[in-house]
Amino acid sequence: MLTVLAPGARTLVQDLGRAGQYAIGLPPSGALDQYSHRCANLLVGNDKTAATLEITMIGPELRFAEPATVAVTGGEAEISIDGTRAGCWRTLSVDTGEVLRIGTLRTGCHAYLAVRGGIATEPFLGSRSTYQSSAIGRPLAAGDTLPIGDETEEFCPGEGSTVDPRLRPALGGHQPLRLVEGLCRYRFTDESVREFFSSTFTVSAESDRTGRRLIGPALRFVDREAPFGAGDNPSNVVDLGYPVGSVQVPNGEEAICLLRDAVTGGGYATIGTVVTADLDVLAQLKAPDTVRFVPVSLDQAVAARRESRDRLDQVRRGLRLLSLY
């Protein structure tokens, strides 16, 4: 068990997400940067289903009631164990009574703390992930106690094991985001679509787990008579589902990429969907980072997902190789 001495800016319990509930209007939630979350679990020998703590900008202070194996991935932050500095992206040991402190993130905007066994809060619909909009969980508060579970694999990397820097994600700055054009692409003029793909967008400070707001050029829509069931605004369509990663442009004024806490459907035209592999990149961006969209085919999107899984396999194999030395 661990006790929260200071919660940080916003620290949430998250796992891979609450899959299969779109039909009842419940988004998956789960770790925004799935790759970093999975790497944290690999570093402590957890099952892939184990929950971690998702840290936003400023990390928590936690006292451990028993010895533990931990790892912090994602954004780089200053870490200490009872005042002794420790590193990110590596397997660490914490003794009984020691305090783990995670400071302000220097890169990215989310870090992930994994504890061997996983954070064992009460699951809901098969997941421990926090979704505040429906009061499923809440941010950590000082005085909270968190149980540690037993969601482990037989193999656990030894203390000091680390993820090869070449397999760690690029965080912040200017990033390309691959996007598959969607069903509502026809609502946008060809000129606007060309401008969309040739422009740079700036991440707005008004961004959260629901979506990243992106400041860029206004987009224009093809003239039409609104069909029955759609609103009068040219960006409105008859309600449709929103995949995670959909990019909508309400009134043509601001692109919003919907993330893992977003609504599951609505009446705004979506120009396309960011590929799964690049949502991890987008999740780590903050104001005033910038992005540009790159059009890709569905086959290319599937290939990108396969490449992301291959990187995780390389992390897994690398940790096993380190254990031989």
Secondary structure, DSSP 8 states (H G I E B T S, - for coil): -EEEEE--S-EEEE-S--TT-GGGT------SSHHHHHHHHHHTTB-TT--EEEEESB--EEEESS-EEEEEEES-EEEEETTEEE-SSB-EEE-TT-EEEEEEESSSSEEEEEETT-B----BTTB---BGGGTBS----TT-EE-B---B-S----TT-B--GGGS---SSEEEEEEEE-TTGGGB-HHHHHHHHHS-EEE-SS--SSEEEEE-----B------TTS-SSTTEEEEEE--TTEEE-GGGT-EEEE-TTS-SEEEE-EEEEE-HHHHHHHHT--TT-EEEEEE--HHHHHHHHHHHHHHHHHHHHHHHHHTT-
